[in-house]
Amino acid sequence: MNAFDSPSVLLGDCLAHLKGMASGVVGLAYLDPPFQTGRVHRLSARDRVTAYEFDDVWESPQAYESFLLARLVEVRRVLTETGSLFFHCGRDAGHVARGLLDRVFGPERFRSEIIWHYRRWSSGASSLLPAHQTIHYYTKTDSYVFNPIWEAYSPATNVDQLLQRRRRDASQKAIYDRDEEGRPVPSGPKRGVPLGDVWDLPYLNPKARERTGYPTQKPLALLERIIALASRPGDLVLDPFCGSGTTLVAAAALGRRAIGIDRSEPAVELARARLERPVRSRSRLLERGREAYRTADPVSLALLAGLDCAPVQRNGGIDAILKEPHDGLPVAVRVQRPGETAAEAAAKLRRAGASKRASRLILVVREPTEPGAAFEGVELIESPAAAITRRLGGGLGDPGPDSPGA
């Protein structure tokens, strides 16, 4: 087994297959083994009929360590001298993996602890919300393939200052370099910020096109980044716990050869099917960034300052939801927009509130309304500007300062 011109998926225990491979043929290995969670992972596919599962129950911690150690030794053997290993682990056995990796590869071959950060929904409040997984990055030798990836500068970076070269003065203080005429000396081309070890990549949501129903399936975006970072086109990529085949699909898309191994026959069939008909979800979050999803009107939210509420993004009828429900149901709040009549604002709030089963609908009006104005199911509250305008006699049917009750 020295060449894999097209992606191959093998059925069986990866240890046996690894022992049958020649030494020094794999450019990159990605391992996503069981996390020692102590349970059986099971999930259904979209058809609600097909189900995938794998057993992550072990007789003892020692049994789990022995299982990993034997396979890590073989993975290191099949790596090329410039090869790399990425070991994906969770919180249950991350410490075990790190100790074994140091033992097999040597602590001096450790390159990075990558944090894959994502956001997921959870209703639990008894502990911190799990929002990351860890990937340990090791290399076989000190001479390894590494392709730098550059990201854009943050909005807080003064890019214009980065364009000026710096030097050390007599006191070893960094200062901007200037030529003989006192002009700033350019620092040369800037490629951006080198990729860091915290990767903010979306978790696969249940409706993602590439989701297969396989438990613990990873997004293609994650594997594409790893493969692009530490391998070259034509290199052989190995995934000895390939599951649904995400690594193989990513490798093929990037022009790498690939071999995957799994002891589950349904998983192997799924991986082969994905290679024949690869599907990739389009992540608008990656394309546009998180800030693009913050669509709530900041001026309207400013009028709600001090109110214990959660801003609502990407909703044309509701600006905020009170954190404390009323009668067990949400309370929806909207602020009237400039150029929008109170009736139009109330209609939008009513429609949006109905879909959320809101118990109360609160509309903050920016302009004084007619005395007695009412909109079915909507409670009106004047903004400070509207209240002051009415008090000063500038609103519709407003009492003047000398009127009774003023």
Sequence and secondary structure as in RCSB ss.txt:
>XXXX:A:sequence
MNAFDSPSVLLGDCLAHLKGMASGVVGLAYLDPPFQTGRVHRLSARDRVTAYEFDDVWESPQAYESFLLARLVEV
RRVLTETGSLFFHCGRDAGHVARGLLDRVFGPERFRSEIIWHYRRWSSGASSLLPAHQTIHYYTKTDSYVFNPIW
EAYSPATNVDQLLQRRRRDASQKAIYDRDEEGRPVPSGPKRGVPLGDVWDLPYLNPKARERTGYPTQKPLALLER
IIALASRPGDLVLDPFCGSGTTLVAAAALGRRAIGIDRSEPAVELARARLERPVRSRSRLLERGREAYRTADPVS
LALLAGLDCAPVQRNGGIDAILKEPHDGLPVAVRVQRPGETAAEAAAKLRRAGASKRASRLILVVREPTEPGAAF
EGVELIESPAAAITRRLGGGLGDPGPDSPGA
>XXXX:A:secstr
    SS EEEES HHHHHHTS TT EEEEEE      SEEEEEE TTSS EEEEEE  S HHHHHHHHHHHHHHH
HHHEEEEEEEEEEE TTTHHHHHHHHHHHH GGGEEEEEEEE        SS    EEEEEEEESSSS      E
E   TTS HHHHTB EEE TTS EEE B TTS B B      EE  SEEE     TT TT  S TT   HHHHHH
HHHHH  TT EEEETT TTTHHHHHHHHTT EEEEEES HHHHHHHHHHHHS      HHHHH GGGG  S HHH
HHTTTTS EEE  S SS SEEESS BTTB EEEEE  TT  HHHHHHHHHHHHHHTT SEEEEEESS   TT  B
TTEEEEE HHHHHHHHTT STT   TTSTT 
